[in-house]
Amino acid sequence: MCLDPARLEAAITPRTRALIPVDVFGVTSDMDAIEAIARRHQVRVIEDSCEALGATYRGRPAGALGDAGVFGFYPNKQMTTGKAA
């Protein structure tokens, strides 16, 4: 399950600087709602799209929806890397 915007807003405090929604199993979070919450609270959105390579949200690619997007290369993600011995 992705980040629930209804629960997100209640968790924001004056110390909150960024929201980090996590896209899981190729499903993006409700980015319209999350971006609206971020604007209201003047915080950044860092989208964790490690498990959503190739996914889209309203025609926009995962990882390009917030202020920044991140992807990982750990073996359980869609993109992996190897290291020569």
All heavy atoms as an XYZ file, in Angstrom:
632
protein
N       0.836     -1.177      0.000
C       0.000      0.000      0.000
C       0.879      1.238      0.000
O       1.864      1.324      0.720
C      -0.911     -0.009      1.224
C      -1.785      1.201      1.325
S      -2.891      1.000      2.735
C      -3.907      2.388      2.493
N       0.529      2.211     -0.790
C       1.297      3.448     -0.884
C       0.876      4.423      0.208
O      -0.079      4.191      0.943
C       1.093      4.065     -2.258
S       1.775      3.050     -3.576
N       1.573      5.504      0.283
C       1.331      6.528      1.292
C      -0.102      7.045      1.237
O      -0.612      7.399      0.185
C       2.307      7.678      1.054
C       2.332      8.803      2.050
C       2.775      8.291      3.412
C       3.302      9.875      1.575
N      -0.754      7.085      2.395
C      -2.135      7.542      2.508
C      -2.141      9.044      2.777
O      -1.737      9.472      3.859
C      -2.823      6.788      3.640
C      -4.259      7.213      3.866
O      -4.753      8.118      3.165
O      -4.901      6.630      4.757
N      -2.588      9.868      1.821
C      -2.571     11.320      2.017
C      -3.354     11.788      3.239
O      -2.965     12.753      3.897
C      -3.201     11.864      0.729
C      -2.991     10.799     -0.273
C      -3.060      9.502      0.495
N      -4.426     11.100      3.602
C      -5.228     11.495      4.759
C      -4.416     11.374      6.051
O      -4.506     12.235      6.932
C      -6.491     10.650      4.842
N      -3.621     10.344      6.163
C      -2.787     10.150      7.356
C      -1.536     11.009      7.300
O      -0.988     11.392      8.329
C      -2.410      8.682      7.492
C      -3.646      7.811      7.745
C      -3.306      6.370      7.891
N      -2.514      6.180      9.108
C      -1.855      5.075      9.376
N      -1.883      4.063      8.536
N      -1.158      4.966     10.490
N      -1.079     11.305      6.104
C       0.133     12.100      5.922
C       0.004     13.488      6.533
O       0.862     13.921      7.301
C       0.458     12.220      4.429
C       1.557     13.200      4.060
C       2.887     12.735      4.640
C       1.643     13.338      2.557
N      -1.056     14.175      6.219
C      -1.194     15.552      6.686
C      -1.217     15.627      8.211
O      -0.635     16.534      8.803
C      -2.437     16.198      6.100
C      -2.460     17.697      6.341
C      -3.112     18.469      5.229
O      -3.950     17.909      4.501
O      -2.788     19.646      5.081
N      -1.826     14.667      8.864
C      -1.879     14.659     10.323
C      -0.495     14.444     10.943
O      -0.257     14.838     12.086
C      -2.831     13.571     10.796
N       0.418     13.850     10.197
C       1.752     13.551     10.716
C       2.740     14.701     10.544
O       3.835     14.663     11.104
C       2.290     12.302     10.030
N       2.391     15.713      9.790
C       3.306     16.834      9.541
C       3.420     17.701     10.789
O       2.425     18.030     11.428
C       2.829     17.661      8.335
C       2.909     16.803      7.072
C       3.664     18.928      8.180
C       2.342     17.462      5.846
N       4.656     18.050     11.135
C       4.939     18.920     12.277
C       5.738     20.126     11.784
O       6.176     20.149     10.629
C       5.770     18.177     13.348
O       7.109     18.011     12.862
C       5.155     16.832     13.708
N       5.984     21.099     12.634
C       6.819     22.238     12.226
C       8.242     21.832     11.829
O       8.925     22.560     11.120
C       6.841     23.130     13.476
C       5.568     22.808     14.186
C       5.360     21.338     13.949
N       8.675     20.658     12.258
C      10.027     20.186     11.906
C      10.075     19.473     10.556
O      11.156     19.186     10.048
C      10.533     19.249     12.987
C      10.769     19.977     14.312
C      11.318     19.063     15.339
N      12.516     18.405     14.793
C      13.406     17.770     15.502
N      13.257     17.668     16.792
N      14.444     17.205     14.936
N       8.939     19.172      9.967
C       8.893     18.461      8.688
C       9.482     19.335      7.591
O       9.101     20.493      7.432
C       7.443     18.078      8.331
O       6.905     17.286      9.386
C       7.384     17.311      7.014
N      10.414     18.775      6.826
C      11.050     19.503      5.729
C      10.726     18.907      4.368
O      10.807     19.565      3.351
C      12.567     19.540      5.907
C      13.016     20.240      7.173
C      12.744     21.738      7.090
N      13.116     22.415      8.307
C      12.257     22.806      9.249
N      10.972     22.559      9.118
N      12.670     23.428     10.321
N      10.384     17.620      4.362
C      10.103     16.946      3.097
C       9.158     15.770      3.336
O       9.107     15.214      4.424
C      11.390     16.448      2.452
N       8.430     15.430      2.299
C       7.571     14.243      2.283
C       8.220     13.251      1.338
O       8.668     13.626      0.257
C       6.171     14.610      1.804
C       5.493     15.779      2.512
C       4.135     16.070      1.890
C       5.361     15.496      3.997
N       8.253     11.978      1.722
C       8.889     10.961      0.883
C       7.892      9.840      0.611
O       7.867      8.819      1.305
C      10.172     10.411      1.528
C      11.119     11.561      1.882
C      10.855      9.426      0.581
C      12.372     11.137      2.613
N       7.042     10.017     -0.404
C       6.147      8.923     -0.776
C       6.940      7.812     -1.460
O       7.876      8.081     -2.212
C       5.154      9.577     -1.740
C       5.889     10.743     -2.303
C       6.838     11.207     -1.229
N       6.570      6.572     -1.171
C       7.270      5.417     -1.737
C       6.333      4.715     -2.712
O       5.234      4.310     -2.349
C       7.714      4.450     -0.617
C       8.409      3.234     -1.208
C       8.621      5.169      0.370
N       6.780      4.579     -3.948
C       6.026      3.838     -4.954
C       6.347      2.362     -4.762
O       7.508      1.982     -4.724
C       6.423      4.293     -6.360
C       6.189      5.783     -6.563
O       5.298      6.347     -5.910
O       6.905      6.377     -7.384
N       5.319      1.523     -4.622
C       5.527      0.120     -4.283
C       4.940     -0.790     -5.363
O       3.801     -0.603     -5.793
C       4.879     -0.196     -2.915
C       5.083     -1.647     -2.535
C       5.444      0.716     -1.841
N       5.710     -1.788     -5.766
C       5.277     -2.804     -6.727
C       4.708     -2.190     -8.003
O       3.711     -2.673     -8.545
C       4.266     -3.761     -6.083
C       4.772     -4.407     -4.825
C       4.096     -4.252     -3.634
C       5.940     -5.162     -4.841
C       4.565     -4.838     -2.471
C       6.410     -5.739     -3.681
C       5.728     -5.590     -2.492
N       5.315     -1.118     -8.470
C       4.882     -0.495     -9.711
C       3.670      0.405     -9.565
O       3.117      0.855    -10.564
N       3.249      0.685     -8.338
C       2.085      1.542     -8.095
C       2.566      2.835     -7.449
O       3.227      2.809     -6.414
C       1.070      0.839     -7.170
C      -0.116      1.743     -6.894
C       0.615     -0.477     -7.789
N       2.226      3.959     -8.059
C       2.620      5.234     -7.493
C       1.631      5.676     -6.414
O       0.494      5.213     -6.367
C       2.686      6.334     -8.575
O       1.394      6.499     -9.144
C       3.689      5.988     -9.659
N       2.090      6.584     -5.570
C       1.215      7.169     -4.554
C       0.278      8.169     -5.227
O       0.450      8.511     -6.398
C       2.066      7.880     -3.507
O       2.898      6.963     -2.839
N      -0.689      8.680     -4.479
C      -1.613      9.704     -4.981
C      -0.866     11.035     -4.990
O      -0.971     11.837     -4.063
C      -2.851      9.767     -4.096
C      -3.876     10.777     -4.587
O      -3.582     11.529     -5.545
O      -4.967     10.833     -4.001
N      -0.088     11.253     -6.028
C       0.814     12.397     -6.061
C       0.095     13.742     -6.131
O       0.616     14.733     -5.622
C       1.809     12.242     -7.212
C       2.772     11.081     -7.010
S       3.738     11.177     -5.485
C       4.809     12.548     -5.884
N      -1.080     13.811     -6.721
C      -1.814     15.084     -6.729
C      -2.116     15.518     -5.301
O      -1.888     16.674     -4.921
C      -3.113     14.975     -7.526
C      -2.878     14.881     -9.021
O      -1.779     15.259     -9.493
O      -3.796     14.433     -9.725
N      -2.609     14.615     -4.493
C      -2.933     14.925     -3.103
C      -1.670     15.236     -2.300
O      -1.639     16.185     -1.508
C      -3.688     13.770     -2.460
N      -0.624     14.454     -2.514
C       0.625     14.659     -1.774
C       1.257     15.997     -2.140
O       1.721     16.741     -1.267
C       1.584     13.486     -2.024
C       1.017     12.220     -1.361
C       2.985     13.794     -1.513
C       1.691     10.944     -1.766
N       1.261     16.343     -3.420
C       1.819     17.624     -3.838
C       1.001     18.789     -3.285
O       1.561     19.819     -2.896
C       1.929     17.687     -5.352
C       3.033     16.773     -5.880
C       3.058     16.668     -7.403
O       2.019     16.936     -8.054
O       4.126     16.322     -7.927
N      -0.306     18.649     -3.203
C      -1.151     19.701     -2.622
C      -0.841     19.888     -1.140
O      -0.746     21.021     -0.651
C      -2.629     19.368     -2.825
N      -0.658     18.790     -0.425
C      -0.303     18.860      0.993
C       1.059     19.530      1.159
O       1.252     20.394      2.018
C      -0.306     17.453      1.628
C      -1.731     16.900      1.670
C       0.320     17.468      3.016
C      -1.812     15.420      1.990
N       2.010     19.148      0.317
C       3.354     19.736      0.380
C       3.299     21.243      0.152
O       3.973     22.005      0.860
C       4.262     19.067     -0.641
N       2.510     21.688     -0.808
C       2.384     23.134     -1.061
C       1.779     23.851      0.145
O       2.263     24.922      0.530
C       1.542     23.387     -2.308
C       2.285     23.157     -3.607
C       1.509     23.682     -4.809
N       0.210     23.045     -4.978
C      -0.004     21.903     -5.618
N       0.997     21.267     -6.171
N      -1.221     21.409     -5.723
N       0.746     23.272      0.724
C       0.107     23.894      1.893
C       1.079     24.062      3.057
O       1.031     25.044      3.788
C      -1.089     23.065      2.376
C      -2.366     23.365      1.667
C      -3.587     22.841      2.415
N      -3.605     21.405      2.629
C      -4.008     20.503      1.730
N      -4.408     20.888      0.532
N      -4.016     19.225      2.023
N       1.967     23.091      3.218
C       2.899     23.103      4.353
C       4.291     23.594      3.959
O       5.195     23.600      4.799
C       2.977     21.707      4.974
C       1.701     21.302      5.616
N       1.378     21.644      6.911
C       0.626     20.621      5.132
C       0.179     21.171      7.205
N      -0.299     20.540      6.132
N       4.452     23.982      2.708
C       5.720     24.502      2.189
C       6.890     23.553      2.458
O       7.914     23.938      3.019
C       5.996     25.890      2.754
C       4.928     26.887      2.358
C       5.172     28.261      2.934
O       5.996     28.468      3.808
N       4.431     29.234      2.416
N       6.700     22.292      2.072
C       7.754     21.288      2.186
C       7.992     20.669      0.809
O       7.172     20.786     -0.100
C       7.411     20.192      3.226
C       7.299     20.788      4.619
C       6.148     19.447      2.858
N       9.098     20.027      0.651
C       9.475     19.377     -0.607
C       8.919     17.955     -0.682
O       8.585     17.357      0.339
C      11.005     19.305     -0.730
C      11.684     20.638     -0.730
C      11.443     21.312     -2.025
N      12.214     22.536     -2.104
C      12.200     23.303     -3.150
N      11.462     22.993     -4.194
N      12.910     24.386     -3.182
N       8.856     17.429     -1.898
C       8.442     16.041     -2.120
C       9.605     15.309     -2.785
O      10.080     15.714     -3.849
C       7.189     15.956     -3.021
C       6.842     14.504     -3.312
C       6.018     16.667     -2.378
N      10.078     14.248     -2.136
C      11.134     13.399     -2.685
C      10.505     12.040     -2.941
O      10.183     11.305     -2.007
C      12.312     13.271     -1.705
C      12.867     14.660     -1.375
C      13.395     12.365     -2.291
C      13.840     14.668     -0.215
N      10.315     11.727     -4.196
C       9.610     10.497     -4.574
C      10.580      9.317     -4.627
O      11.550      9.339     -5.377
C       8.952     10.706     -5.927
C       8.151      9.531     -6.399
C       7.697      9.691     -7.841
O       8.157     10.613     -8.535
O       6.887      8.865     -8.262
N      10.312      8.286     -3.840
C      11.107      7.060     -3.842
C      10.461      6.100     -4.839
O       9.451      5.474     -4.543
C      11.139      6.465     -2.440
C      11.902      5.148     -2.363
O      12.128      4.514     -3.407
O      12.243      4.750     -1.236
N      11.055      5.990     -6.008
C      10.484      5.169     -7.080
C      11.295      3.905     -7.339
O      11.262      3.358     -8.444
C      10.393      6.001     -8.358
O       9.505      7.069     -8.157
N      12.001      3.446     -6.332
C      12.863      2.274     -6.495
C      12.127      1.048     -7.017
O      12.703      0.238     -7.731
C      13.544      1.930     -5.175
S      14.695      3.195     -4.627
N      10.852      0.913     -6.681
C      10.104     -0.265     -7.115
C       9.052      0.078     -8.168
O       8.086     -0.652     -8.340
C       9.439     -0.930     -5.908
C      10.440     -1.530     -4.953
C       9.799     -2.348     -3.867
O       8.611     -2.688     -3.963
O      10.513     -2.671     -2.904
N       9.256      1.192     -8.868
C       8.234      1.598     -9.835
C       8.831      2.014    -11.181
O       8.246      2.834    -11.886
C       7.403      2.737     -9.256
N       9.964      1.447    -11.529
C      10.568      1.767    -12.824
C       9.583      1.464    -13.949
O       9.041      0.367    -14.030
C      11.848      0.953    -13.032
C      12.559      1.195    -14.352
C      13.068      2.628    -14.418
C      13.704      0.215    -14.511
N       9.282      2.451    -14.756
C       8.355      2.276    -15.877
C       6.915      2.610    -15.550
O       6.082      2.709    -16.445
N       6.601      2.796    -14.284
C       5.227      3.152    -13.893
C       4.944      4.609    -14.248
O       5.861      5.421    -14.384
C       5.026      2.932    -12.395
N       3.675      4.919    -14.390
C       3.285      6.304    -14.665
C       2.133      6.700    -13.740
O       1.410      5.857    -13.230
C       2.840      6.503    -16.126
O       1.728      5.658    -16.388
C       3.964      6.222    -17.100
N       2.006      8.009    -13.561
C       0.897      8.583    -12.804
C       0.344      9.719    -13.645
O       1.048     10.698    -13.903
C       1.382      9.107    -11.448
C       0.299      9.778    -10.631
C      -0.602      9.023     -9.895
C       0.167     11.159    -10.617
C      -1.597      9.630     -9.145
C      -0.825     11.776     -9.871
C      -1.705     11.008     -9.143
O      -2.695     11.607     -8.410
N      -0.874      9.538    -14.142
C      -1.510     10.529    -15.009
C      -0.607     10.929    -16.190
O      -0.479     12.093    -16.532
C      -1.930     11.749    -14.213
C      -2.930     11.431    -13.111
C      -3.468     12.688    -12.471
N      -4.263     12.390    -11.307
C      -5.570     12.157    -11.317
N      -6.230     12.170    -12.440
N      -6.210     11.900    -10.202
N       0.054      9.909    -16.750
C       0.888     10.111    -17.931
C       2.294     10.598    -17.646
O       3.094     10.751    -18.572
N       2.634     10.823    -16.381
C       3.983     11.270    -16.021
C       4.746     10.092    -15.414
O       4.192      9.328    -14.634
C       3.906     12.431    -15.026
C       3.243     13.657    -15.621
C       2.852     14.749    -14.636
N       3.638     14.833    -13.423
C       3.153     15.313    -12.277
N       1.908     15.730    -12.194
N       3.920     15.377    -11.214
N       6.029      9.950    -15.743
C       6.779      8.797    -15.242
C       7.093      8.872    -13.755
O       7.383      9.951    -13.215
C       8.066      8.823    -16.062
C       8.224     10.245    -16.479
C       6.816     10.796    -16.626
N       7.027      7.737    -13.095
C       7.429      7.652    -11.693
C       8.871      8.104    -11.576
O       9.697      7.817    -12.433
C       7.274      6.215    -11.187
N       9.165      8.825    -10.533
C      10.503      9.362    -10.335
C      10.625     10.798    -10.810
O      11.592     11.478    -10.509
N       9.633     11.262    -11.563
C       9.652     12.632    -12.088
C       8.442     13.416    -11.588
O       8.056     14.407    -12.189
C       9.659     12.602    -13.619
N       7.853     12.975    -10.494
C       6.601     13.572    -10.044
C       6.785     14.601     -8.936
O       6.039     15.558     -8.851
C       5.647     12.472     -9.566
C       5.329     11.402    -10.607
C       4.552     10.259     -9.987
C       4.580     11.995    -11.771
N       7.751     14.430     -8.075
C       7.969     15.361     -6.971
C       9.057     16.358     -7.321
O       9.419     16.546     -8.484
N       9.604     16.994     -6.286
C      10.729     17.912     -6.490
C      11.979     17.140     -6.879
O      12.858     17.665     -7.560
C      10.990     18.717     -5.209
C       9.822     19.626     -4.873
O       9.486     20.485     -5.702
O       9.238     19.460     -3.791
N      12.074     15.902     -6.402
C      13.187     15.025     -6.739
C      12.658     13.591     -6.730
O      11.677     13.284     -6.062
C      14.317     15.166     -5.726
N      13.310     12.737     -7.487
C      12.950     11.328     -7.517
C      14.196     10.488     -7.361
O      15.273     10.882     -7.806
N      14.062      9.355     -6.710
C      15.211      8.482     -6.506
C      14.881      7.060     -6.945
O      13.740      6.614     -6.885
C      15.683      8.481     -5.033
C      16.152      9.861     -4.614
C      14.590      8.011     -4.095
N      15.918      6.372     -7.408
C      15.834      4.965     -7.775
C      16.984      4.256     -7.074
O      18.019      4.856     -6.809
C      15.960      4.765     -9.293
C      14.792      5.285    -10.072
C      14.795      6.580    -10.558
C      13.685      4.495    -10.305
C      13.720      7.075    -11.272
C      12.594      4.972    -11.009
C      12.615      6.270    -11.493
N      16.814      2.987     -6.780
C      17.864      2.222     -6.127
C      18.309      1.064     -7.003
O      17.647      0.701     -7.969
N      19.437      0.481     -6.643
C      19.992     -0.621     -7.407
C      20.146     -1.894     -6.581
O      20.848     -2.798     -6.953
C      21.350     -0.216     -7.993
C      21.249      0.925     -8.959
C      21.590      2.205     -8.566
C      20.789      0.722    -10.249
C      21.486      3.267     -9.451
C      20.678      1.780    -11.140
C      21.021      3.052    -10.734
N      19.492     -1.962     -5.443
C      19.571     -3.142     -4.600
C      18.958     -4.333     -5.353
O      18.033     -4.145     -6.161
C      18.849     -2.890     -3.273
C      19.160     -3.916     -2.228
C      20.406     -3.941     -1.618
C      18.236     -4.884     -1.882
C      20.707     -4.900     -0.670
C      18.523     -5.847     -0.930
C      19.775     -5.850     -0.331
O      20.077     -6.806      0.595
N      19.423     -5.549     -5.129
C      18.960     -6.695     -5.918
C      17.452     -6.939     -5.959
O      16.957     -7.539     -6.907
C      19.676     -7.878     -5.264
C      20.942     -7.284     -4.747
C      20.542     -5.907     -4.252
N      16.684     -6.488     -4.966
C      15.245     -6.738     -5.029
C      14.496     -5.647     -5.799
O      13.278     -5.691     -5.886
C      14.660     -6.881     -3.622
C      14.608     -5.567     -2.866
O      15.433     -4.686     -3.085
N      13.657     -5.445     -1.967
N      15.186     -4.704     -6.369
C      14.558     -3.636     -7.156
C      14.519     -4.038     -8.629
O      15.112     -5.023     -9.039
C      15.338     -2.320     -6.996
C      15.562     -1.902     -5.565
C      14.287     -1.776     -4.783
C      14.595     -1.323     -3.359
N      13.535     -1.599     -2.443
N      13.835     -3.238     -9.458
C      13.721     -3.567    -10.875
C      15.050     -3.377    -11.612
O      15.307     -4.019    -12.613
C      12.642     -2.711    -11.551
C      11.248     -3.206    -11.301
C      10.699     -2.797     -9.931
O      11.331     -2.086     -9.183
N       9.529     -3.269     -9.612
N      15.864     -2.436    -11.164
C      17.184     -2.235    -11.767
C      18.228     -2.751    -10.785
O      18.207     -2.378     -9.617
C      17.469     -0.738    -11.982
C      16.624     -0.080    -13.009
S      17.157      1.620    -13.324
C      16.678      2.440    -11.816
N      19.115     -3.596    -11.235
C      20.189     -4.047    -10.366
C      21.513     -3.833    -11.065
O      21.575     -3.619    -12.275
C      20.022     -5.537     -9.998
O      20.081     -6.323    -11.200
C      18.738     -5.806     -9.267
N      22.564     -3.870    -10.299
C      23.905     -3.716    -10.849
C      24.769     -4.845    -10.301
O      24.391     -5.539     -9.366
C      24.527     -2.366    -10.443
O      24.607     -2.315     -9.019
C      23.701     -1.203    -10.964
N      25.910     -5.001    -10.875
C      26.837     -6.001    -10.394
C      28.182     -5.358    -10.094
O      28.443     -4.234    -10.486
N      28.998     -6.102     -9.386
C      30.319     -5.592     -9.038
C      31.334     -6.679     -9.405
O      31.185     -7.829     -9.017
C      30.380     -5.289     -7.537
C      31.721     -4.828     -7.079
C      31.709     -4.551     -5.584
C      33.112     -4.224     -5.116
N      33.167     -4.062     -3.665
N      32.338     -6.264    -10.143
C      33.385     -7.211    -10.521
C      34.235     -7.523     -9.288
O      34.513     -6.643     -8.479
C      34.245     -6.634    -11.624
N      34.622     -8.760     -9.158
C      35.427     -9.169     -7.996
C      36.836     -8.686     -8.099
O      37.378     -8.375     -9.070
C      35.397    -10.683     -7.859
